[in-house]
Amino acid sequence: MSKKNWHVVPRQSGWAVKGTGNSRASSVHGTQREAIAAARKSAIRQGSEVLIHGKSGRIRERNTYGGDPFPPKG
């Protein structure tokens, strides 16, 4: 199973969850909270990362589930 990162991105009619490199959304939700929950489930299952975009499209938060490739020390 590949470790695909999941993006929560704004859409005209709500929020979408897209896998990195996909042109189509995996799912569309009415609220950002619902989209984040769906992306989190997929990321936990695959041990990947969720990148949450704000309304402007810029990444505002990222969460890693599974093995972090660069854990901070201390």
N, C-alpha and C positions, 0 to 999 in steps of 0.2 A: 504494500500500500504506500502510495506516495504521500509526502508531507506537504500538502497544499495549504498555503496561507489563505485566510478568509478575510475579505474586506466588507465592511458595512458602509454602504455609500448612499447618498441622497438620490431620490428619483422624483419625478414630477408628482407621482401619486403615492408618496411614502418613502420607504427605505428598502434597499435591496441587499442581499448577501451574495457576493460574487467570489468565486475562487480565483486566485492569481492566474492570469493568462486566459481566463474565460471571457468570451464576448457577451454571453448571456448570463443573466442572474440565476442563481440556484433557487432563490426564493425571494418573494416580495412581501413586505409587511407594512401595516398602517403606521406603526410607531418605531422609532429608533430602538427603544427598549426591547420590543419583540424581535427585531432583526439581530440585535446583539445576543439575545438568548439563543437564537437559532444558530448563529455563527459559532458561539461558544460550544454548543453541543457537538458540532462538526469538528471543531479544533481539538476538543478533549478526546474525541473518538480517534482522531488521527495523530494526536501529539504535535499539533502545529500552532500557528499564531493567528490572532485576530487583530486586524487593524481597523480602528474605528475612525471614520472620516466625519468631519463636521459638515454643516450646511454649505460651507464654501467649497467643500471637496478636499480640504487639507486634512492630513492625518492629525488627530488630536489625542489619540491614545492607542497603545498597543499592549496586548497581553499574550504571553507565551504559555502554552499548556503542553506538558510533556518535558522532554529534556531541553533545557535552555543551552544553546550552543556557546554562550559566553556568560556564565554566571558571574556576578560581581563578587569580589573577595571581601571578607570581613563581616 
